[in-house]
Amino acid sequence: MEAVLRYQIVIDVYRCNSCGSCVEICPEKFYMNENTDKAEVADNDWWDQALIEQAISICPVQCIELIVKD
């Protein structure tokens, strides 16, 4: 049986500088919270590993993590 990896995206809102680069790269998964002006993860089933990893890598303050869940 093949193991299914599940991921969780975590944004450290204290480190987020509100640049919006993650939203520009991957608006299907990230959005800017209008109240806090910080990036947040969209609560949906959309997933494109390559785009998500690109958004994570382009973050200037490296506040986004992709965590493998058991």
Helices and strands as residue ranges (DSSP letters): E 6-11, H 21-25, E 30-32, E 39-41, H 49-58, E 64-69
